[in-house]
Each structure stands twice: as structure tokens, then as C-alpha cells.
Amino acid sequence: MTDHQFPAEVIPMGAVVTASGTGAEMNGGAVITNEEKVIKAGMAAAAPRFAILDPAYTASVPASQVMSGAFDTLSHAMETYFGKSDQDNVSDDVALAIMRNT
């Protein structure tokens, strides 16, 4: 067994959003896919410190990916809306607005 330590600090990074609905700019979660081995796995890392959200970067995304992003957004909004509410319902109001406009 080797004696390894995880880093105490992370390298600051940013996110350039190229596909809508992924939420990559919001947290440190990611999904890594190895298409050759047909393996898909989740990973936790550091959240980006900034994000560039320019719709022009998503202009070349295939229609199927746009639809997948829309359904991903809708499912997360529904998860929030139909989940257990807390004292204030601001999150429910936001989720409802997203569902109406997705």
C-alpha cells in the first residue's frame, strides 16, 4: 500500500458552457464517459469559480442535445417543485417558472 494524500487545495478553474441543461457551471459534479469501453461514471471535483454563458457557444449543438438539455432542465425543476418544501417557497416559484418556460 502506498502513502498518498489528496490535495488540500484545488487549481482555480472556470466553465465555458457549450450545451444547455447540464448545470456544469453550478457545481463540481461531472460525468465522464468512455465510449470505447461503454463506461459512464460520476465524479466530484472543485466547482468552477466563474462561468461564461454565451448562447453563441451553443449554436452548433445538435437538436437532439438541445432536447436532452431541455428535458434535463425540466426534470430538475420538477424534482424541486414536487419535492419536500421548506419554510419559504421561493424555490418552488422559480421551479414553476422554469417549467412554464422550458
N, C-alpha and C positions, 0 to 999 in steps of 0.2 A: 504494500500500500504506500502511495506517495503522499507527501505532506503538501497539499495545495491549499491556498487561501483565495477566496473570492475577493475581487477588488472592492475597496471601501468607497471609491468614487467612480463616477462614470464620465465618459467623454461627452461634453455637451453636443447635442445634435438637433437638427431641425427636420421637419417633414414637408415634402412637396407633394400635395395631394394631386393624384392623377386619375383617380376613379372615385366617383361619389358613393357615399353609403358605407365606406369601410370604417370610418372613425379613427383611422390610423393617427391622426393629429391630436387625438384626445387622451391617449393613454399609452402605456408601454407594452401593451399586448400585441402579438403578431402571430400570423400563421405562416409557416414555412412549408412549401410544397416541393417534393422531389418527384417530378412527373415520370422520370425514368424508372424509379422504384415504386411508383404509385403509393407514396407515403405523404401524409399531411399531418403536421403536428403543431400544437400551440407552443408559444414561447413568451416568457415575461422578461422585459428589459426596462431600460430607463425611458420615461416619457419624453417626447421632444420638448425643447424649450421654446420653440416657435414653429409656426406653420405658415406656408404660403398657400393661399386658397385662391387660385385664379381659374375661373371657368374655362379660359382658353386652353389650359393644360388637359382638359377632359374632352376636347372637341373630337379627338380621333379615337375615342373609346368605342368599341363595337356596341351596337344596340342591345345585344344580349347582356353585356356587362352593365349597361345603364339600367336595364330592367332588374338585374340582380341587385344592384345598389339600391334601387327604389324599394324593392321588397325587403331588403335588409333594413333599410331605414324604417319602413312601415312596421316590420316585426318588432324592432326595438321600441318604437313608440307604443305599440300595443302592449308590450311587456310592461312598460312603465305605467300605462293607463289602467290596465286591468290587474296590476299587482297590488300588493298591500299598501294603502296610502298612509302617509304620516299626518301630522297635525295640519300643515298647510297643503293646499292642493295646487301650488304653482306648477309643480312638475306635471300634474295631470292636465293643467291648462295648456302647457307647452306641448305635451304629447298629443292632445286633441287637435291642436293647431297643425301639428306636423301631419297627423293622419288625414286631416281635411285637405291638405295641400300636396300630398305625395302623389 
